[in-house]
Amino acid sequence: MNEIPILTLTIFLPLIGVLFLTLIKGQPNFVYKTSGYVAMLTSGITFFASILILLNFNYSNPDFQFTEQHDWIFNFVNYKVGVDGISLTFVLLTTFIIPICILATINSIKNRLREFLIALLLMETMMIGVFCSLDLFIFYLFFEAGLIPMFLIIGIWGGKRRVYSAFKFFLYTLLGSVFMLISIICIYYDAGTLDVEKLLNIQINLDYQKYLWLGFFASFAVKTPMWPVHTWLPDAHVEAPTSGSVILAAILLKMAGYGFIRFSLGLFPDASVYFAPMIFILSIIAIIYTSLVALVQKDMKKLIAYSSVAHMGFVTIGIFVFNKEGIEGSIFQMVSHGIISSALFLCVGVIYDRMHTREISEYGGIVNIMPKYSIMFMIFILGSLGLPGTSGFIGEILILIGSFKFNYWIAFFAAIGVILSACYSLWLYRRVVFGVIKNTKINNLKDINKNEYLILIPLLVMTLVLGFYPSLVLDLISSSVDKLTNNMMDYTKTSDLFK
């Protein structure tokens, strides 16, 4: 297996699908159907390739595996990829979510489907590349290139304010990433390399670390998104088509969380300890403020979007408490949120395709007409608020434990977010599913069909399986997290925060 460039194949397999999609010719109906088959086959093979990596992965080895390296531009840029337990987890999440997005797209996008699927497959390559990159310049290329297809997805196939939302998304994320690029250039000037494995073993002066850390933070904070640079997310979610919202919530936000773990903690440990109080303040504000904002939303997608900001606030707290429980909880929370938020956006898409509105006031009494849908929606809502037995509980409880070990006040304020999460989640479910049928259009609705079962059942299964067997993720990331926390221990000992 080590003789096969399996990582490169996994990264670039979607581009082969893009090539085939561009070559399809014929009648519009033939192109429409064939495009769906090609995209599903491509994403299915990519998922299978990621499973092969998992089956051959050594869980006990905390170092990068399946490493590939090739010179690209003189000595400045090397194509270098590899995965440890942390990055492989996000590769698997990406390859799992994309086929579901494609299947949902085939059922909902009627205009220029082939071009939409090309954008999805391009994004898959970029997102897998982000999690596999072991060269900072390659990481930056993948990280930024993913903006283009998402910009097109929102701007072409989005809602009424799609152009405004697309440009807002693009400008916010691009502006933040400019500072990261400056930091990357400074790192090369100082260290003479952009090789991540080499940089992890180089100690950078603390004062210099602070400036570099802030450069990366500017990009990751926008992408996470952290308060107060979160305002692009609700607009992007509301205007994006359902599959676009799924990718945004499930994977794009996780790229920033992964960046915090891999680069902020890995390359700038001293600066991470120094800026941790700032992270805690911003995260607590995000958790409480956006949860309260979610309570007053009238649009279902916007409510779920604000809940995503709150959930990612938990993630950033867990990362910067620097202990095993917190970091493992953050990674698990990102995986769980990727699954559950995808399911919630897809559930909204199911009834939007029937009613053509996302206004909560237009619904009510759906349980009487769509009982199967109501049950599945209920499980995802309970997972979102962190009910024991669902994947949402595992990540939150680990983060709270890690936060309590670090500082009980941080755990206390984070726990307020758990209570508020239950409030807005149950409020949404009650208004949409229960009550009296006030809108006569609801009487004509049909329960979920076979295609919608195929979309939602895998997400439902994973929500419950990870809730009962969290070791599926925790065992995979354990050795890599141990290595990271052991390294951070040397830096936290000298900080006043840990005395």
Summary of the structure (lengths in Angstrom):
residues: 499
radius of gyration: 21.8
end to end distance: 47.0
largest distance: 70.7
contacts: 1904
relative contact order: 0.10
helix: 78%
strand: 4%
